[in-house]
């Protein structure tokens, strides 16, 4: 399946047995499990991170060039709402707390964690975060949010309740290390560290505190 240039995010919908890919100057492709193209959903800018709701047909898509989040209905194959990030730019990473109807987006300019109410698109809270953030994850067991940034740290946030969030602290890492993955199954946070001088590339593994 050819999606041209800049295809970077993939998600699998186990319930519908569909694969979604964000690509190009503005498209969300849908593929079946046999690799056949089902449809394309047109967007007005290149999609970065996106999240699928399990209990609804909604997909939330970051569109940093147009400074907004698109809400896509994957049954109707259309955009049903858009939420602005206003004066917050470069909204690349995204995570979802579906049970509390909260969407987490981290922007780079300024470096902020934005918390959206998915029932109405309103911004609940804005909290300072690590700079040059590329990945963010929600740890539902601890009710924490982990955001990795190229400024050389991992921001750790506490969800006090659905409407209140605070940064617990920042774990020092390596400058430029911003790509990460949190595995709930393994209960580990993995951070990719690129090669620097004589130091080889590596994967750093963190164990979240209880």
N, C-alpha and C positions, 0 to 999 in steps of 0.2 A: 504494500500500500504506500503510495508516494504522496507525502504531504509537503513536499517542497522544503523551503528553508525554515529554520528556527522552530522546529517541533521539539518541545522540551518537557512538557508535563503530561503524565499518563495517569488515569484512574480506572479501576475496574469496578463495575456495578454487578455484584454477584447475583442480586435478585433478578435483574433484567438480562443478565449475561451479555453485557455490553462493555466495550472499552471506549474511553473517551480520551482524545488527545487535543491539546491546545497547540496551535501552529500559525505560522505566517503573520501577515499584517492584520489578521482579525478573523480567526475561525476556530470552531470547536467541532472536531470530527467525531462521529460515532461509528464504531466497527463492531460486527458480531464476533462470536468466538471462533468462527471459521475464517476470520480475516477479511470478510466482505464489508465493503463500505455501505452503511445504512443511510446516513445523511450528513449534512454539514449545517452547523448553526452559525450564522454570520454575526460577527462582532465588529465594533468600530475601531478596535485597536488590538495589538498583539496581546493574547492572554498569558498571564503568568500563572501563579498557583491558583488552583480551583479545588473546591470541596463538594462532594456529593452528599445530600441528605439521604439517610436510609429509609425514613418513614414518609417521605414525600418525593415528588419528582423534581425537586429543586436542585440546581447546581449554582454555587456562588463562585464568580470568576473575577479575579483581580485584573483590571485594565489600567495599568499605571500611566500610559500615555494620555488617556482621557480622564485621569484622576477620579476613577469611580469603580464601583463594584457592580457587575451585571448579575442579575438573578435570572437564570434560565430554567424554563420548564422543559424537561427532557422527554415528556410525553407529547407536548405540542411543538417541540423543536423551535421555540421562540423565546425572546427576552420578555419577561413579564414585569420587571422593575429594574431601576438603576439607583444606586446610592452613592452620593458624592463623598469624597474624602476632603473636600474644601481646600484649605491651604496646607494640607499634608500631601507631600509628593512621594513618588517612587514606592507605591504600595505593591511590593513583590510577594512576600510570604503571607500565608493564611492558614488558620486552623479553625476547627469547629467544635463547639460544645452543643450538640444537638439536644440533649436532654433539658438544658436550661435556655435554649433558643438564643445562644450567643455565638457571634462570629468574631474571631480575633484576626486583625490585620496589623502588620507592622510596617510603618513607613520609614524612609531613610532621611527625608528632609521635611520637617525635623524628625529626629529619631524618636518615634512614638509607637506605643501599643494602642490601637484603636479598638474599642469594644462596641460591637453593633448588636442591637436587638433584631433578630431575624424575623420577628412577627410584624415589625413596622419599618425597619431600616434606620431607626434613630441611633445616633451615637450615644452610648451610655457613659463611657469614660475614656479619657486620654491619659496615658501614663508614660513618662520618659523611659526610653529603652536603649539598648546597645546600638551603636551606629553601624551602618553598612550591613544591615540584617538581611539574611537570605533564606532562613528557614525558621519556622515556629511550630510548636507542637503543644497539644493539650494533654496533660496527664490527669485523666478523670479520677483515678484512684486517690491521688493526693490533692486534687483540685489545684494543680499548678500549671503554669505555662512556661515553656522553655524557648528562648529565642537566641539563636547564634548569630554573631555579627563579626564582620571583618575588622572591626576596631580592636579585636582581641579579647572578647569576653562572651559569656553566655548570661543573658538576663534571665533571672528566675522570678516569676510573679506568683503571688498567692491570690486565689479566688476566695475572698471572704464570704461572699454570696454572689448571686447572679448580677448584682448591680455595683459591687465594690471590689476593686483590685488594687494591689500594692506590690511594688518590686521588693522582694526579700533581699536581693543582693545580686552581685555579678561575679561569676567565676572566671578568673583570669585564664586565657588560653593563649593563642598565638596570633599575631597580627596577620590578617588576610584569611584566617580560617573561619569561613562562614557557612559552609555546606555541612548539614548534619542530618541525623535521623534518630528519632526516639522510637524504640520498640517496646510497646506495652507488654508483649508476650515474654520478652527477655528481661524487661525492667532495666534497660540500659540505654544510655544516650551516646551516640556515636558521632564523632566530629572528624571531618576530613582536613588534614593539615598538608599543605602542598610542600614540595621540596624548597628548601631555602639554603643556599650556599652548599656547605658540606653535609647539611642535615637532610636525610632522605624523606620522601613523602611518608605519611603515616596516618593511621586511624587511631585517634585517642578515644578511650572508652570510659564513660563516667557512670557511677552508680548513684542514683538519686538518694538523698537523705530521707529517712523515714519521718 
